[in-house]
Amino acid sequence: MSNRGDENCETLSSEIHLVKEEYDELGRLQRTCNAEVKVMKCEGLCNSQVQPSVITQTGFLKECYCCRETFLRDKPITLTHCYDPDGIRLTGESATMETRLKEPADCKCYKCADFSR
C-alpha cells in the first residue's frame, strides 16, 4: 500500500434513516420500526496511479487505492418509532425495537478490487 501525505481516508460520523420490519412465524408483518441513527462511515481520497506498460492489454498499468474499513464493530441500535401494519404508532413494550448493525471502527487506503474481469 502506498502511504503518501496527501491521502485523506478517515472515519466520519454520518446519520442514516434505518427501517426494520418484524414478521411473525407465518410471514405476516407485525410492526415496522424506524429512527434516525448516527453511524460511522469511511470517506476520503486515496492516491491511485496510471503508468504506461508494455505487458498490459490496454498499454497502461493502473494502481487504484480505495478508502475502506480496516475492521467492523457491532453497534447496538434502538429504533424509536414503531407502527403496526395499519400505520398506527405503537406504545408500551412494542414501541421500540432493539437491533444491531456493523459499522467501520477505522478506515485505511487499500488496493481496489479488479472489477474488469
Rosetta blueprint (number, residue, H / E / L):
1 M L
2 S L
3 N L
4 R L
5 G L
6 D L
7 E L
8 N E
9 C E
10 E E
11 T E
12 L E
13 S E
14 S E
15 E E
16 I E
17 H E
18 L E
19 V E
20 K E
21 E E
22 E E
23 Y E
24 D L
25 E L
26 L L
27 G L
28 R L
29 L E
30 Q E
31 R E
32 T E
33 C E
34 N E
35 A E
36 E E
37 V E
38 K E
39 V E
40 M E
41 K E
42 C E
43 E E
44 G E
45 L E
46 C L
47 N L
48 S L
49 Q E
50 V E
51 Q E
52 P E
53 S L
54 V L
55 I L
56 T L
57 Q L
58 T L
59 G L
60 F E
61 L E
62 K E
63 E E
64 C L
65 Y E
66 C E
67 C E
68 R E
69 E E
70 T E
71 F E
72 L E
73 R E
74 D E
75 K E
76 P E
77 I E
78 T E
79 L E
80 T L
81 H E
82 C E
83 Y E
84 D L
85 P L
86 D L
87 G L
88 I L
89 R E
90 L L
91 T L
92 G H
93 E H
94 S H
95 A H
96 T L
97 M E
98 E E
99 T E
100 R E
101 L E
102 K E
103 E E
104 P E
105 A E
106 D E
107 C E
108 K E
109 C E
110 Y E
111 K E
112 C L
113 A L
114 D L
115 F L
116 S L
117 R L
